[in-house]
Amino acid sequence: MSDELKIVVLIKQVPDTSSVAGVNPDGTVDRARAKRMINPFDKFALQKALELRAEHGGVIIAISMGPPPAIEVLFDAIEHGADKGFLLSDKRLAASDTLATAYALFKCIEYIKDVDIVFTGLQTTDGDTAQTGPQIAERLNYPQITYCEDLIVENGKVKASRIIDGGVQKLEAPMPILVTVANSATRLEHKQFANVYRSKELLRDEQAKKERIQLLDLDKINADPKKVGLVGSPTVVGKTWKIGEKGGSCRLFKGAAVSKEVETLVDCLSTEGRGIEEYVR
């Protein structure tokens, strides 16, 4: 049997994509108005960690960085199977770009010590850059496998397949290692990830908080405040604006032969105020 693994999974709380967030006067996303959820890509990272723990044994530690409400996604991760969580929360982290975020999370992983594998999702739905994971690997001086679709752990090494243009690439690297997990790497269990608000019983249990979640700040992890937040972020967002509400309507035609569906579509387009030529030109 393989040695037990110490696995870190990085998860993020993001605005629920089904909610209306809006934009603040300063151009930032109005996160206070938006509902919150675990970043969908991170679910696959956690699920892959659970599969590895089932095979090799060990411990799964979920880490999130954000304001105090981000504790909700850590309880969500614990409910789904993570052993414990760390929330890095500090007002000095506000406005951190990917470089500053990677530095802060690197210091957090360094604080935990002796990690075998760091899992992240491919990207986040709010930033969508896919930069933070690789930047953390560079800070840690770990080998990294991005867009990982399949992996096994054997004799202290990770053997993996990663998605590339036109196919897959086979890789092998020693642990410790950082892996960004593709959505095709695993199937989420039928028991879906709990909505963050389903964790209210855990949130009310003060003892559970103390035992499962540890709060960290920059001083605790010995991070340099000049490397995080606005002062530590070289990225400058010139402007953010709202492009408008979702609108329009959709009608689905199905069940009949294609030729019949096309006839039905043409008939609808011709009788509902516009000619077919407006749709095809």
C-alpha positions as a LaTeX table, in Angstrom:
\begin{tabular}{lrrr}
\hline
Residue & $x$ (\AA) & $y$ (\AA) & $z$ (\AA) \\
\hline
Met1 & 0.00 & 0.00 & 0.00 \\
Ser2 & 1.26 & 3.48 & $-0.89$ \\
Asp3 & 2.23 & 6.00 & 1.73 \\
Glu4 & $-0.57$ & 8.28 & 2.79 \\
Leu5 & $-0.87$ & 11.59 & 0.98 \\
Lys6 & $-1.17$ & 15.13 & 2.27 \\
Ile7 & $-3.34$ & 16.85 & $-0.33$ \\
Val8 & $-4.22$ & 20.53 & $-0.53$ \\
Val9 & $-7.19$ & 21.65 & $-2.61$ \\
Leu10 & $-7.52$ & 25.34 & $-3.39$ \\
Ile11 & $-11.12$ & 26.50 & $-3.63$ \\
Lys12 & $-12.62$ & 29.91 & $-4.16$ \\
Gln13 & $-15.93$ & 31.54 & $-3.40$ \\
Val14 & $-17.25$ & 33.28 & $-6.51$ \\
Pro15 & $-20.44$ & 35.14 & $-7.41$ \\
Asp16 & $-23.23$ & 32.78 & $-8.40$ \\
Thr17 & $-23.46$ & 32.99 & $-12.18$ \\
Ser18 & $-27.26$ & 32.88 & $-11.96$ \\
Ser19 & $-27.44$ & 35.98 & $-9.75$ \\
Val20 & $-27.45$ & 39.64 & $-10.75$ \\
Ala21 & $-24.36$ & 41.25 & $-9.23$ \\
Gly22 & $-23.97$ & 44.59 & $-10.98$ \\
Val23 & $-20.93$ & 46.86 & $-10.93$ \\
Asn24 & $-19.86$ & 49.34 & $-8.24$ \\
Pro25 & $-19.15$ & 52.99 & $-9.12$ \\
Asp26 & $-15.41$ & 52.27 & $-8.92$ \\
Gly27 & $-15.74$ & 49.60 & $-11.61$ \\
Thr28 & $-15.43$ & 46.55 & $-9.36$ \\
Val29 & $-18.00$ & 43.76 & $-9.27$ \\
Asp30 & $-20.65$ & 44.31 & $-6.61$ \\
Arg31 & $-20.04$ & 41.02 & $-4.84$ \\
Ala32 & $-22.16$ & 42.04 & $-1.84$ \\
Arg33 & $-25.32$ & 41.90 & $-3.96$ \\
Ala34 & $-24.48$ & 38.61 & $-5.64$ \\
Lys35 & $-25.28$ & 35.20 & $-4.25$ \\
Arg36 & $-22.19$ & 33.13 & $-3.54$ \\
Met37 & $-21.09$ & 29.65 & $-4.57$ \\
Ile38 & $-18.02$ & 27.45 & $-4.77$ \\
Asn39 & $-16.12$ & 27.94 & $-8.01$ \\
Pro40 & $-17.49$ & 25.17 & $-10.29$ \\
Phe41 & $-14.04$ & 24.19 & $-11.60$ \\
Asp42 & $-12.82$ & 23.59 & $-8.04$ \\
Lys43 & $-15.41$ & 20.88 & $-7.51$ \\
Phe44 & $-13.51$ & 18.63 & $-9.90$ \\
Ala45 & $-10.25$ & 19.30 & $-8.08$ \\
Leu46 & $-11.81$ & 18.29 & $-4.76$ \\
Gln47 & $-13.43$ & 15.22 & $-6.27$ \\
Lys48 & $-10.09$ & 14.08 & $-7.69$ \\
Ala49 & $-8.52$ & 14.56 & $-4.27$ \\
Leu50 & $-11.22$ & 12.40 & $-2.71$ \\
Glu51 & $-10.51$ & 9.63 & $-5.21$ \\
Leu52 & $-6.77$ & 9.71 & $-4.46$ \\
Arg53 & $-7.41$ & 9.64 & $-0.71$ \\
Ala54 & $-9.69$ & 6.63 & $-1.14$ \\
Glu55 & $-6.89$ & 4.81 & $-2.95$ \\
His56 & $-3.85$ & 5.86 & $-0.93$ \\
Gly57 & $-5.18$ & 7.20 & 2.36 \\
Gly58 & $-4.17$ & 10.52 & 3.82 \\
Val59 & $-5.68$ & 13.91 & 4.53 \\
Ile60 & $-7.36$ & 16.55 & 2.36 \\
Ile61 & $-6.97$ & 20.18 & 3.36 \\
Ala62 & $-9.13$ & 22.80 & 1.64 \\
Ile63 & $-7.75$ & 26.34 & 1.45 \\
Ser64 & $-9.67$ & 29.44 & 0.48 \\
Met65 & $-8.68$ & 33.10 & 0.41 \\
Gly66 & $-11.28$ & 35.81 & 0.81 \\
Pro67 & $-13.43$ & 37.83 & 3.19 \\
Pro68 & $-15.07$ & 36.12 & 6.20 \\
Pro69 & $-18.13$ & 34.84 & 4.23 \\
Ala70 & $-15.74$ & 32.65 & 2.20 \\
Ile71 & $-15.84$ & 30.24 & 5.16 \\
Glu72 & $-19.06$ & 28.97 & 3.59 \\
Val73 & $-17.20$ & 27.21 & 0.76 \\
Leu74 & $-14.88$ & 25.56 & 3.26 \\
Phe75 & $-17.80$ & 24.08 & 5.13 \\
Asp76 & $-19.16$ & 23.05 & 1.75 \\
Ala77 & $-15.87$ & 21.27 & 0.99 \\
Ile78 & $-15.86$ & 19.60 & 4.41 \\
Glu79 & $-19.44$ & 18.43 & 3.95 \\
His80 & $-18.36$ & 16.87 & 0.68 \\
Gly81 & $-15.39$ & 15.07 & 2.25 \\
Ala82 & $-12.43$ & 17.35 & 2.98 \\
Asp83 & $-10.87$ & 16.76 & 6.40 \\
Lys84 & $-10.22$ & 20.36 & 7.37 \\
Gly85 & $-9.91$ & 23.84 & 5.99 \\
Phe86 & $-7.92$ & 27.05 & 6.24 \\
Leu87 & $-9.38$ & 30.46 & 5.45 \\
Leu88 & $-6.84$ & 33.16 & 4.64 \\
Ser89 & $-8.69$ & 36.38 & 5.35 \\
Asp90 & $-7.10$ & 39.79 & 5.76 \\
Lys91 & $-8.25$ & 43.26 & 4.69 \\
Arg92 & $-4.79$ & 43.84 & 3.24 \\
Leu93 & $-5.52$ & 41.18 & 0.61 \\
Ala94 & $-8.26$ & 43.29 & $-1.02$ \\
Ala95 & $-7.78$ & 43.97 & $-4.75$ \\
Ser96 & $-5.08$ & 41.28 & $-5.14$ \\
Asp97 & $-4.49$ & 40.26 & $-8.75$ \\
Thr98 & $-3.35$ & 36.76 & $-9.75$ \\
Leu99 & 0.30 & 37.46 & $-8.90$ \\
Ala100 & $-0.53$ & 38.74 & $-5.41$ \\
Thr101 & $-3.08$ & 35.96 & $-4.86$ \\
Ala102 & $-0.54$ & 33.32 & $-5.87$ \\
Tyr103 & 1.99 & 34.75 & $-3.43$ \\
Ala104 & $-0.52$ & 34.72 & $-0.55$ \\
Leu105 & $-1.64$ & 31.15 & $-1.26$ \\
Phe106 & 1.99 & 30.05 & $-1.65$ \\
Lys107 & 2.71 & 31.38 & 1.84 \\
Cys108 & $-0.36$ & 29.57 & 3.13 \\
Ile109 & 0.79 & 26.24 & 1.65 \\
Glu110 & 4.28 & 26.88 & 3.00 \\
Tyr111 & 2.70 & 27.41 & 6.44 \\
Ile112 & 0.92 & 24.04 & 6.26 \\
Lys113 & 4.17 & 22.22 & 5.30 \\
Asp114 & 4.96 & 18.79 & 3.87 \\
Val115 & 2.29 & 18.83 & 1.16 \\
Asp116 & 2.44 & 16.08 & $-1.47$ \\
Ile117 & $-0.06$ & 17.35 & $-4.04$ \\
Val118 & $-1.76$ & 20.71 & $-4.56$ \\
Phe119 & $-4.94$ & 20.50 & $-6.63$ \\
Thr120 & $-6.67$ & 23.46 & $-8.24$ \\
Gly121 & $-9.47$ & 23.84 & $-10.74$ \\
Leu122 & $-8.58$ & 24.95 & $-14.26$ \\
Gln123 & $-9.69$ & 28.52 & $-13.63$ \\
Thr124 & $-12.36$ & 30.57 & $-11.84$ \\
Thr125 & $-15.62$ & 31.86 & $-13.23$ \\
Asp126 & $-14.99$ & 35.40 & $-12.01$ \\
Gly127 & $-11.38$ & 35.92 & $-13.16$ \\
Asp128 & $-11.14$ & 33.23 & $-15.85$ \\
Thr129 & $-7.37$ & 33.67 & $-16.24$ \\
Ala130 & $-6.09$ & 30.17 & $-15.31$ \\
Gln131 & $-2.91$ & 31.89 & $-14.07$ \\
Thr132 & $-3.01$ & 31.46 & $-10.29$ \\
Gly133 & $-2.29$ & 27.72 & $-10.15$ \\
Pro134 & 0.85 & 27.86 & $-12.33$ \\
Gln135 & 2.08 & 30.96 & $-10.49$ \\
Ile136 & 1.75 & 29.13 & $-7.16$ \\
Ala137 & 3.74 & 26.20 & $-8.56$ \\
Glu138 & 6.52 & 28.59 & $-9.58$ \\
Arg139 & 6.59 & 30.09 & $-6.08$ \\
Leu140 & 6.72 & 26.65 & $-4.48$ \\
Asn141 & 9.29 & 25.44 & $-7.01$ \\
Tyr142 & 7.03 & 22.44 & $-7.67$ \\
Pro143 & 6.66 & 20.72 & $-11.02$ \\
Gln144 & 3.21 & 21.41 & $-12.44$ \\
Ile145 & 0.77 & 19.56 & $-14.65$ \\
Thr146 & $-1.97$ & 21.76 & $-16.10$ \\
Tyr147 & $-5.19$ & 20.66 & $-17.81$ \\
Cys148 & $-4.74$ & 17.25 & $-16.21$ \\
Glu149 & $-7.26$ & 14.71 & $-17.45$ \\
Asp150 & $-5.97$ & 11.55 & $-15.79$ \\
Leu151 & $-3.40$ & 10.73 & $-13.14$ \\
Ile152 & $-2.08$ & 7.99 & $-10.91$ \\
Val153 & 0.31 & 8.15 & $-7.96$ \\
Glu154 & 3.00 & 5.51 & $-7.87$ \\
Asn155 & 6.32 & 5.27 & $-6.02$ \\
Gly156 & 6.39 & 8.93 & $-5.10$ \\
Lys157 & 5.62 & 10.08 & $-8.62$ \\
Val158 & 2.58 & 11.34 & $-10.49$ \\
Lys159 & 1.92 & 9.89 & $-13.94$ \\
Ala160 & $-0.59$ & 11.96 & $-15.83$ \\
Ser161 & $-2.23$ & 12.82 & $-19.12$ \\
Arg162 & $-2.89$ & 16.46 & $-19.92$ \\
Ile163 & $-5.04$ & 17.97 & $-22.63$ \\
Ile164 & $-3.22$ & 19.70 & $-25.46$ \\
Asp165 & $-4.30$ & 20.89 & $-28.90$ \\
Gly166 & $-5.09$ & 17.85 & $-30.98$ \\
Gly167 & $-4.65$ & 15.21 & $-28.30$ \\
Val168 & $-3.07$ & 14.41 & $-24.94$ \\
Gln169 & 0.43 & 14.61 & $-23.51$ \\
Lys170 & 1.81 & 11.93 & $-21.18$ \\
Leu171 & 3.88 & 13.27 & $-18.29$ \\
Glu172 & 5.63 & 11.98 & $-15.19$ \\
Ala173 & 6.91 & 14.09 & $-12.31$ \\
Pro174 & 7.98 & 13.60 & $-8.69$ \\
Met175 & 5.98 & 14.83 & $-5.74$ \\
Pro176 & 5.46 & 17.39 & $-4.33$ \\
Ile177 & 3.56 & 18.67 & $-7.34$ \\
Leu178 & 0.79 & 21.07 & $-8.34$ \\
Val179 & $-1.98$ & 19.85 & $-10.65$ \\
Thr180 & $-4.78$ & 21.83 & $-12.28$ \\
Val181 & $-7.65$ & 19.43 & $-12.87$ \\
Ala182 & $-9.66$ & 19.36 & $-16.08$ \\
Asn183 & $-13.40$ & 18.85 & $-15.79$ \\
Ser184 & $-13.01$ & 15.65 & $-17.82$ \\
Ala185 & $-10.69$ & 14.15 & $-15.18$ \\
Thr186 & $-13.50$ & 12.87 & $-12.99$ \\
Arg187 & $-17.25$ & 12.70 & $-12.64$ \\
Leu188 & $-18.84$ & 14.46 & $-9.73$ \\
Glu189 & $-20.70$ & 12.12 & $-7.39$ \\
His190 & $-24.46$ & 11.88 & $-7.70$ \\
Lys191 & $-24.62$ & 13.58 & $-4.33$ \\
Gln192 & $-24.12$ & 17.09 & $-5.64$ \\
Phe193 & $-22.05$ & 19.63 & $-3.82$ \\
Ala194 & $-24.20$ & 21.19 & $-1.15$ \\
Asn195 & $-25.32$ & 24.74 & $-1.65$ \\
Val196 & $-23.31$ & 26.89 & 0.73 \\
Tyr197 & $-26.43$ & 27.76 & 2.64 \\
Arg198 & $-27.08$ & 24.09 & 3.41 \\
Ser199 & $-24.19$ & 24.23 & 5.86 \\
Lys200 & $-26.09$ & 26.33 & 8.40 \\
Glu201 & $-26.09$ & 23.55 & 11.00 \\
Leu202 & $-22.31$ & 23.32 & 10.79 \\
Leu203 & $-21.99$ & 27.09 & 10.87 \\
Arg204 & $-24.06$ & 27.20 & 14.07 \\
Asp205 & $-21.85$ & 24.59 & 15.68 \\
Glu206 & $-19.03$ & 26.57 & 17.29 \\
Gln207 & $-17.15$ & 23.43 & 18.23 \\
Ala208 & $-17.19$ & 22.25 & 14.61 \\
Lys209 & $-15.77$ & 25.60 & 13.55 \\
Lys210 & $-12.88$ & 25.31 & 15.97 \\
Glu211 & $-12.08$ & 21.73 & 15.03 \\
Arg212 & $-12.38$ & 21.89 & 11.25 \\
Ile213 & $-11.58$ & 25.44 & 10.14 \\
Gln214 & $-8.54$ & 27.53 & 11.02 \\
Leu215 & $-8.48$ & 31.25 & 10.27 \\
Leu216 & $-5.23$ & 32.72 & 9.00 \\
Asp217 & $-4.01$ & 36.24 & 8.29 \\
Leu218 & $-0.86$ & 37.62 & 6.68 \\
Asp219 & 0.99 & 37.84 & 9.97 \\
Lys220 & 0.22 & 34.22 & 10.83 \\
Ile221 & 1.67 & 32.92 & 7.57 \\
Asn222 & 4.57 & 35.38 & 7.62 \\
Ala223 & 3.58 & 37.02 & 4.33 \\
Asp224 & 4.90 & 40.38 & 3.18 \\
Pro225 & 1.98 & 42.88 & 3.05 \\
Lys226 & 3.77 & 44.76 & 0.25 \\
Lys227 & 3.35 & 41.73 & $-2.04$ \\
Val228 & $-0.43$ & 41.48 & $-1.77$ \\
Gly229 & $-3.45$ & 43.68 & $-2.25$ \\
Leu230 & $-3.42$ & 46.70 & $-4.51$ \\
Val231 & 0.18 & 47.60 & $-3.64$ \\
Gly232 & 1.41 & 44.13 & $-4.65$ \\
Ser233 & $-0.66$ & 43.83 & $-7.83$ \\
Pro234 & 0.94 & 45.00 & $-11.08$ \\
Thr235 & $-2.26$ & 44.33 & $-13.03$ \\
Val236 & $-4.37$ & 47.43 & $-13.63$ \\
Val237 & $-8.00$ & 47.09 & $-14.73$ \\
Gly238 & $-8.77$ & 50.17 & $-16.78$ \\
Lys239 & $-12.54$ & 49.87 & $-16.72$ \\
Thr240 & $-15.32$ & 47.41 & $-15.96$ \\
Trp241 & $-18.86$ & 47.88 & $-17.14$ \\
Lys242 & $-22.12$ & 46.02 & $-17.36$ \\
Ile243 & $-23.02$ & 44.97 & $-20.89$ \\
Gly244 & $-26.73$ & 44.56 & $-20.24$ \\
Glu245 & $-29.27$ & 42.10 & $-18.96$ \\
Lys246 & $-29.90$ & 38.76 & $-20.56$ \\
Gly247 & $-32.86$ & 38.99 & $-22.89$ \\
Gly248 & $-34.66$ & 37.46 & $-25.81$ \\
Ser249 & $-36.45$ & 34.16 & $-25.99$ \\
Cys250 & $-35.79$ & 30.70 & $-27.25$ \\
Arg251 & $-38.03$ & 28.00 & $-28.68$ \\
Leu252 & $-36.84$ & 24.42 & $-28.98$ \\
Phe253 & $-37.99$ & 22.22 & $-31.86$ \\
Lys254 & $-37.46$ & 18.51 & $-31.38$ \\
Gly255 & $-39.06$ & 15.12 & $-31.79$ \\
Ala256 & $-39.80$ & 15.12 & $-35.52$ \\
Ala257 & $-37.71$ & 14.51 & $-38.62$ \\
Val258 & $-35.23$ & 17.25 & $-39.45$ \\
Ser259 & $-37.11$ & 18.21 & $-42.62$ \\
Lys260 & $-40.33$ & 18.61 & $-40.64$ \\
Glu261 & $-38.61$ & 20.70 & $-37.94$ \\
Val262 & $-37.14$ & 22.99 & $-40.60$ \\
Glu263 & $-40.60$ & 23.50 & $-42.10$ \\
Thr264 & $-41.96$ & 24.34 & $-38.66$ \\
Leu265 & $-39.12$ & 26.77 & $-37.98$ \\
Val266 & $-39.58$ & 28.58 & $-41.31$ \\
Asp267 & $-43.32$ & 28.81 & $-40.71$ \\
Cys268 & $-42.80$ & 30.33 & $-37.25$ \\
Leu269 & $-40.24$ & 32.84 & $-38.51$ \\
Ser270 & $-42.53$ & 33.86 & $-41.36$ \\
Thr271 & $-45.61$ & 34.38 & $-39.21$ \\
Glu272 & $-44.15$ & 36.12 & $-36.16$ \\
Gly273 & $-43.41$ & 39.55 & $-37.57$ \\
Arg274 & $-40.15$ & 39.01 & $-39.47$ \\
Gly275 & $-39.30$ & 37.27 & $-42.69$ \\
Ile276 & $-36.88$ & 34.40 & $-42.87$ \\
Glu277 & $-34.34$ & 36.58 & $-44.70$ \\
Glu278 & $-33.67$ & 38.54 & $-41.48$ \\
Tyr279 & $-32.44$ & 35.37 & $-39.78$ \\
Val280 & $-30.23$ & 33.97 & $-42.50$ \\
Arg281 & $-28.38$ & 36.97 & $-43.89$ \\
\hline
\end{tabular}
